[in-house]
Amino acid sequence: MSLIETLNDFLLVCLVFVPLERLLALRPGQRILRRGWIVDLVHVFATGFLYRLGLILLVVALGGALEGVVPEAVRRAAGSQPIWLAVIEIILIADIGFYFVHRALHASPVLWRFHAIHHSIEEMDFLAAHRVHPIDQLLSRGATLLPVLALGFAPEAIALFAVMYHWHALLIHSNVRLGIGPLRWIIASPVYHHWHHANQPEAIDKNFAGQLVLLDLLFGTLHLPRRERPRRYGTDTPVPRSYFGQLLHPFKRSPTTPAARRDGVVGGA
């Protein structure tokens, strides 16, 4: 995606989410230009470029090898399905991969140093969804896309999934009060993902799925109280506020042990 295409996509996102966050605000007093918005805007373009470059290199390096692992008959069957069925299967396969990589990003002190950048968000909105270290994003997206590519799903189905994933990720980070009734136990909603970002003890290591709440229900990591909302977001791990500070932060030695840092962080993850 070129710079112009990224800019056009971002303008479209703003046209949708800025009014939506005003009309259905979960936190009505939150400003559009809240603290840290400039850094997150840099993430949109700079991190987006670095991630896409890394993903291309990853697919080139591993794509062919992974295809050889899957029998050709399976690949033909996956690629010949109706698009609607293929997208449902892709969502399930991709989110299983995302769920376990996401848990690893929280459990490993080394990986947490990358993921803490995303959890440094203290005011949730659609723009904050872009605050992700490129290596963090490469790990999580690689876990979702590489199995799907290896299985041979049609490019049209993968492209449709990618668009749905992108807009859904923006929605669950957004400052939007959206009730979806009983579907809240199946599909990730803003309040579900806001709990994942809550800096509160009861939210420790909860709500890891990207799209399917059922995975957290199945593996015992769901926290979705019916009438409560998170009181605060963020992490106790010190994270630089500048873009280049965030980019370089995971590679710097911690002044305390990684385990001690993670104990403070996971409580706010």
N, C-alpha and C positions, 0 to 999 in steps of 0.2 A: 504494500500500500504506500503510495507516494505521500509527500508532505501535503499536497493539495487535497488528496483524498482523505487523509487523516483530519485535516482542518474542516472539510465539508461534513465528515461524519460527526466531529465534535460539535459543530454548529447545530446540526440536526438534534443531537442529544440534548443540547442546551435548550432548544426550542420546545422539547418535550418535557424535560425534567424541571427546569426553572419554574414554569407555571404550576406544574404538578406539586412541587414542594411548597408552593405558596397556598394552593387550594386545599391540599390534604396533609398539611404539615403535622408530623408527629411531635415536633418541638417548634411551635409557632414563633417563639422569640429568636430562633437562630437566624443569623444574618446570611444572606447569599454569599457575600464576600467575607466569609469568616476567617479566623486565624489560620494561616498556612495554605490559603487557596493558591497563592502564586507558586509555591513549591509543587503542589499537586498538578497545577497546569503544566509545569515543566515535565512532570512524570508522564502526562498524556502523550507528549511528543517525543521526548528523549528516551524514556524507558520503553515506550511503544516501539520505537525504532530498534533499540538494542534487543528487545525480546523477539521481534520478528526475525531479525538477523540470526539470532541464536537458534530459533526454531527451525529455520531453513537449514542451517548447518547440521542440526540434530537429525532432521528427517533424511538429509542426504547421507549422513554417516551411518544411521541405524535402520532406515526404512527398508532397504533391500534385504538386510539380514533378517529382519523381523518377518518380512513376507515369506522368506524361505522356511520359517518355522510352522506356518499355517498351511495345511493341505490345500491344494488348488481347488478341490471340490468345495471346500468350505468357503473359500474366497469367491468362487462363482455364485454360490448360493446366496451369500451376503450381498453381493453386488447386484443381483437380479431381483431383489425384493421390491415391493412397492415402497415409495419414498416414505410414506407415513409410518409404515412398520419399521423401516430401517432407522428412522429418526428416534422412535421410541427405544429401540435396542441400543442405539448409540448413546442416548441419554443415560441408560442404565449402566452400560459398560464404562463410559467415561466417568460417571460419578463414583463408581466403585473405585476406580483408579485414583480419582481426586481425593476421596475420603481417606484412603490409607496414606497417601503422600502428605495430606494436610495434617494428619495425626503425627506423622514423622517429623514434620516441620515444628511441631510443638514439643515433641518428646526429646529430640536431639538438641543438646546445647549448641552444637555447631550450626545446625540448620536453623535453629531459632534466631540466631543473630541476623539471618537474612529476613526471616518472617516477621521479626519484631518491627521492621520498618512499616509494614502494613498495619500492625497493631498499635502504632503510635498515633493513629487517628483518634482525636478527642471530640470531634464534632462530625457526626455521620451525615454524609450527603452523597449524591451521585458522583461528584468530582473526587471525593476521597477514595472511591473504588480504584482509582488509578495509582494510588500510592503503594506501589509494590516494587520490591527490588527485582531487577531483571532475572537474576538467577532463581529467586523464589518463583517467579512467574514461569520460567522455563521448566522448572521441576514439576510444578502442578499441571501446567498445560501439556507438557510432554507425557505425563502419566495418563492424561485424558485422550490425547490424539494419537499417540503411537500405536496403542492396541487397536484402535478403530481403523487406522490406515492398514495395519498388518492383516486385519480380518477381511479387507477388500470391499468395504462398503462403497457405494457409488459416490463420486465426488459431489453430486447434487445434494445428497442426503447429508454429507459431512458439512457442506457449505451452509445448509439450512440450520443444522445444529449449531454451527459456529455463530451465526447471527442471533439465534435464540439465546445462546449462552451469554453472549456479549450484553444484550439488553437486559437479561434477567440478572446478571451480576450488577449492573448499574442500579436496577430496581431494589435489590435487597440491601444495598448500601445506602439508598436514598433516605432523605428525611421525609418519609411518606407514611401516613397512617392508613394501612390497607388491610381490611378484614376480608379473609377469604373463607370464612366458615370452617366446615369440617376438612376442607382441603389443606388447612394449616398443618395437618398431621401427615401430609403426603408431599406437598410442594413447599420449597423454601420461600418464606415471606420476609418482608423487611424486619418485622419484630423478631423473627427467628434468628436472622443473621445479626441483628443488633445485639442480641444476647451473647453471641459468640465474641463480640467486641467489647462486652461489658467488663469494666475493671472492678469486679465484685467477686467475692469468694465462691458464691453459689454458681458462678458461670465458668469456673475453672474447667478447661478441657471439655467443653460442651459444643454441640452443634457444628460438627465438622463438615457435613455434606455441603456440596455446592448447590444442588438442585432438589435432591430427594431426601426429605426429612425421614423417610422410612429407614434409611441406613443408620441414622443415629438411634432411632427407636430399636432397631434390631441389635445394635452393638452396645446399647446402654449408655449412650453419650448425649441423650436429648435433654434439654432444659427449655421448657416452653410453658411457663406459668400462664394461667388464663387471664388474670386481671392485672398483672404487674408489668412494668416497663423498666428497662435499665436506668439506673440513676446516673451513671457516669461511664465514659469510655476511655480507652487508652491502655497504657502499660506502665508498670513500675520500672521497666528497663530503660535506662537513659538512651535516647535516640536523638541524633543531631536534627536540627530543624532545617538546615540547608540541604539542597538537592545533592550536591557533591559530598556533603557530610554523610548523608544517608547511603549514597552509593558506595562509599569507602568504609563505612562503619563495620560491616561484618568481617573485614580483613584486619581490623585493629585488635590488639590484645586487650582483653577485659581487665580492669583493675581489680576484680575479684574473681573467684572461681566461676566457671560456666554454670555449675549446678546452682550456686547461690544466685546468680543472675536469673536463671530459669525459674527458680522458686518464686522470685518476685514477679517475673513476667507471666508465668502461666496462671497466676492468680488474676491477671488482667487480660488473659487471652480469650 
